[in-house]
């Protein structure tokens, strides 16, 4: 029997191996090892199947694979934010330069994500090497965090503050409704088209030339814009003299408005309560005026504590007036 088995193994090694691995011929230690191997193999197979069933709404599906080196991330950025950067309707063309900064923030987050994945999954190396991971983190990661991402976030706060100036005075908005912007956009688009058409045919395939030509032709349907002489002085807020004059006028109107509102809230309730001395009139007038004054402060003041203290002070004035009037009567 031993000779026959040895002869079979020599003729067919695979058959001999299968016969050796039968449950009856295995040692207890070998059976334990094989069971553990099959257990972890099944776990890996289940994990791969689970990853294959990930929903399409996952980050990798929507924004590409940022650590694989492909172009899906850039393609999805263009698809999601193209209309926010370049908008065209029947009456005008608007280019939002601020959206480009938001896209830059996403790209910086992608770079930091790659560094985080390297920090998590890359094997440790000798710390004395000049090209190791710790050296890379010490310089590249600190540079991304301190100089690029942090500065980009600070710039974004300044960009958001420009929205308060209005769309016609926002330096990050280029629109064909302004003559200077219309001329600038058309001139740059024509130069861009000339640069692309001067390339080779292989490189021209990377650009949507027909779309550029269509956008340039759309300037004709926007209509002519009347050139206002004062428009030349409104670049980035206008000249210094014009800006100072405008600021002084706005401040004067604000002070005048505050004087009128404050006088109305003080004199109005007093006149009503003096001319019609009834308990119901006094209570209703005091309550309504205090609530209205509080809402007015909430509109114009940013600090909640200032709103609370101002409303309390106004209510105290009315309460003192009501108490004085009641004692005199």
C-alpha atoms as one frame of an Amber mdcrd trajectory, in Angstrom:
protein
   0.000   0.000   0.000   2.797   2.431   0.827   4.520   1.586  -2.436   1.314
   2.114  -4.421   0.647   5.479  -2.724   4.206   6.680  -3.273   4.025   5.642
  -6.918   0.742   7.585  -7.369   2.247  10.703  -5.827   5.217  10.494  -8.179
   2.953  10.112 -11.215   0.502  12.849 -10.151   1.865  15.209  -7.454  -1.390
  17.182  -7.299  -3.366  14.034  -6.625  -0.978  13.070  -3.894  -1.282  16.491
  -2.331  -5.087  16.294  -2.351  -5.020  12.890  -0.778  -2.600  14.083   1.878
  -4.886  17.007   2.774  -7.932  14.874   3.411  -9.414  15.315   6.883  -8.472
  11.821   7.904  -4.813  12.164   6.969  -4.181  15.654   8.435  -2.572  16.334
  11.775  -4.544  18.432  14.308  -2.100  21.333  13.942  -2.388  21.258  10.134
  -6.173  21.184  10.282  -6.174  24.227  12.582  -3.908  26.157  10.214  -6.044
  25.310   7.182  -9.226  26.335   9.011  -7.723  29.711   9.948  -6.517  30.222
   6.399  -9.982  29.520   4.968 -11.576  31.814   7.588  -9.444  34.827   6.687
  -9.758  34.074   2.967 -13.542  34.158   3.301 -13.294  37.473   5.214 -11.232
  39.036   2.439 -13.642  37.763  -0.190 -16.635  39.135   1.742 -14.895  42.505
   2.144 -14.218  42.724  -1.578 -17.842  41.910  -2.363 -19.032  44.489   0.182
 -16.798  47.180  -1.371 -18.165  46.270  -4.798 -21.697  46.953  -3.544 -20.975
  50.488  -2.297 -23.760  52.945  -3.227 -23.242  55.401  -6.060 -23.600  58.320
  -3.645 -20.239  57.564  -2.025 -17.403  60.072  -2.085 -15.392  57.953  -4.534
 -18.261  57.892  -7.034 -19.071  61.591  -6.869 -15.582  63.074  -6.679 -13.408
  60.367  -8.205 -10.527  58.545  -6.579  -8.167  61.177  -5.236  -5.427  58.715
  -4.276  -5.391  56.644  -7.473  -3.936  59.348  -9.704  -6.742  59.424 -12.263
  -8.645  62.452 -13.597 -12.087  61.617 -12.217 -11.695  64.093  -9.366 -11.049
  66.959 -11.793 -13.839  65.805 -14.099 -16.428  65.779 -11.314 -15.272  69.191
 -10.086 -15.876  70.597 -13.548 -19.262  68.921 -13.762 -20.460  70.131 -10.364
 -19.082  73.686 -10.387 -19.024  74.628 -14.060 -22.294  76.542 -13.911 -21.247
  78.397 -10.757 -18.109  79.701 -12.473 -19.488  80.454 -15.934 -23.152  81.362
 -16.283 -24.927  82.394 -19.493 -28.584  83.257 -19.987 -30.564  85.165 -22.605
 -29.598  88.583 -21.279 -26.062  88.399 -19.887 -22.946  86.390 -19.171 -21.621
  86.193 -15.605 -18.223  84.820 -14.543 -17.844  84.183 -10.810 -14.149  84.226
  -9.916 -14.929  83.426  -6.273 -16.071  79.924  -7.257 -12.574  79.225  -8.555
 -11.279  79.809  -5.042 -13.772  77.319  -3.627 -12.525  74.748  -6.133  -8.966
  75.474  -5.023  -9.998  74.754  -1.424 -11.350  71.361  -2.488  -8.085  70.561
  -4.259  -6.108  71.459  -1.148  -8.344  69.185   0.907  -7.634  66.420  -1.591
  -3.881  66.864  -1.164  -4.201  66.752   2.599  -6.347  63.634   2.285  -3.543
  61.942   0.356  -1.122  62.863   3.144  -3.536  61.491   5.748  -3.821  58.201
   3.854  -0.035  57.958   3.622   0.221  58.631   7.334  -2.322  55.882   7.998
  -1.271  53.127   5.612   2.349  53.717   4.625   4.830  51.506   6.452   7.246
  53.176   8.847  10.786  53.731   7.579  14.131  54.687   9.011  13.890  58.158
  10.545  17.517  58.907   9.646  16.739  58.852   5.915  16.366  62.192   4.156
  13.604  60.890   1.869  11.474  59.160   4.455   7.879  59.751   5.440   8.630
  61.832   8.539  10.784  64.202   6.496   7.946  64.515   4.010   5.416  65.299
   6.755   7.757  67.788   8.404   8.013  69.991   5.340   5.261  69.256   2.814
   2.396  68.723   5.262   3.307  71.766   7.355   3.557  73.837   4.202   0.124
  72.707   3.035  -1.451  73.401   6.410   0.226  76.655   7.391   0.879  78.398
   4.110  -1.610  77.153   1.552  -4.806  75.951   3.211  -4.820  78.434   6.093
  -4.039  81.343   3.798  -6.685  80.168   1.339  -9.275  80.125   4.134  -8.306
  83.650   5.180  -8.608  84.807   1.600 -12.027  83.170   1.403 -13.237  85.234
   4.354 -12.160  88.403   2.538 -13.836  87.207  -0.647 -17.122  86.630   1.199
 -16.980  90.157   2.604 -17.061  91.557  -0.941 -20.609  90.255  -1.402 -21.892
  93.119   0.774 -20.779  95.583  -1.916 -23.394  94.283  -4.342 -22.998  92.418
  -7.605 -22.191  95.591  -9.545 -19.284  96.459  -7.214 -18.037  92.939  -6.450
 -14.481  92.593  -7.852 -14.924  88.812  -8.117 -17.891  89.099 -10.491 -17.430
  89.790 -14.208 -20.668  90.436 -16.082 -21.548  91.648 -19.547 -24.026  94.123
 -18.063 -21.009  96.345 -17.338 -19.294  97.783 -20.376 -15.752  97.360 -19.089
 -16.378  93.725 -18.128 -18.087  92.993 -21.439 -15.137  94.308 -23.441 -12.673
  92.448 -21.235 -14.489  89.107 -21.472 -14.960  89.282 -25.230 -11.352  90.292
 -25.876  -9.935  87.509 -23.712 -12.251  84.879 -25.219 -11.170  85.870 -28.736
  -7.501  85.629 -27.725  -8.178  82.264 -26.124  -9.814  81.005 -29.321  -6.883
  82.207 -31.439  -4.428  80.429 -29.152  -6.349  77.161 -29.416  -6.786  77.301
 -33.187  -3.034  77.823 -33.599  -2.351  74.463 -31.916  -1.993  71.151 -33.670
  -5.056  69.069 -34.458  -4.282  66.583 -31.694  -4.178  69.304 -29.052  -7.306
  70.996 -30.423  -9.259  67.841 -29.669  -8.818  68.582 -25.953 -10.888  71.797
 -26.228 -14.531  72.494 -27.051 -13.885  74.947 -29.866 -17.505  75.001 -31.034
 -18.608  75.971 -27.512 -16.136  78.857 -27.425 -17.328  80.137 -30.808 -20.950
  79.886 -29.670 -20.217  81.847 -26.488 -18.447  84.578 -28.462 -21.378  84.845
 -30.858 -23.760  85.164 -27.906 -22.396  88.661 -27.238 -24.551  89.865 -30.115
 -27.803  88.888 -28.411 -26.872  90.625 -25.166 -27.443  93.993 -26.818 -25.375
  97.136 -26.652 -24.629  98.681 -23.300 -24.803 102.443 -22.989 -21.459 103.830
 -21.893 -21.854 105.981 -18.821 -19.048 108.470 -18.239 -19.262 107.947 -14.489
 -18.779 104.203 -14.987 -15.078 104.723 -15.627 -14.648 105.856 -12.014 -16.477
 102.919 -10.410 -13.686 100.375 -10.887 -13.293  98.439  -7.594 -15.517 100.859
  -5.692 -14.704 104.071  -7.542 -12.134 106.793  -7.048 -10.970 107.806  -3.578
 -12.789 111.147  -3.693 -16.011 109.530  -4.839 -15.748 106.785  -2.213 -15.167
 109.274   0.625 -18.121 111.383  -0.479 -20.326 108.309  -0.686 -19.233 107.057
   2.754 -19.931 110.432   4.367 -23.394 110.571   2.816 -24.213 107.028   3.955
 -23.042 107.739   7.505 -25.128 110.925   7.658 -28.225 109.098   6.433 -27.676
 106.367   9.005 -27.388 108.884  11.848 -30.476 110.710  10.611 -32.420 107.453
  10.446 -31.365 106.445  13.956 -32.440 109.832  15.312 -35.851 109.505  13.686
 -36.367 105.920  14.873 -35.256 106.699  18.434 -37.426 109.792  18.672 -40.443
 107.941  17.314 -40.101 105.090  19.817 -39.809 107.538  22.736 -42.280 110.280
  21.825 -44.931 108.092  20.176 -45.843 105.913  23.183 -45.772 108.900  25.545
 -48.216 110.885  23.413 -50.580 107.913  23.151 -50.555 107.212  26.893 -50.991
 110.914  27.805 -53.829 111.617  25.382 -55.731 108.441  26.274 -55.230 107.615
  29.929 -56.664 104.127  30.345 -55.093 101.041  31.863 -55.611  98.954  28.711
 -54.033 101.610  26.482 -51.031 101.928  28.770 -50.389  98.176  28.935 -50.857
  97.565  25.208 -48.756 100.560  24.164 -45.889  99.631  26.470 -45.864  95.964
  25.458 -46.121  96.562  21.705 -43.470  99.297  21.664 -40.971  97.248  23.695
 -41.368  94.244  21.377 -41.101  96.427  18.257 -38.006  98.169  19.598 -36.387
  94.808  20.362 -37.017  93.552  16.820 -35.565  96.772  15.412 -32.373  96.351
  17.422 -32.119  92.709  16.309 -32.118  93.837  12.683 -29.332  96.414  12.989
 -27.143  95.030  15.809 -24.905  91.962  15.606 -24.166  91.373  19.284 -27.058
  89.621  21.103 -26.041  91.169  24.425 -26.375  94.671  22.937 -29.873  93.803
  21.729 -30.856  92.574  25.194 -29.408  95.555  27.054 -30.922  98.072  24.625
 -34.373  96.500  24.876 -34.166  96.414  28.674 -33.138 100.082  28.828 -36.019
 101.105  26.568 -38.489  99.075  28.640 -37.175 100.742  31.813 -37.797 104.198
  30.328 -41.394 103.335  29.472 -42.007 101.741  32.871 -40.720 104.863  34.636
 -42.969 107.044  32.496 -45.983 104.820  33.193 -45.270 104.882  36.942 -44.875
 108.662  36.998 -48.099 109.186  35.045 -50.044 106.841  37.311 -48.848 108.569
  40.509 -49.734 112.011  39.165 -53.220 110.943  38.195
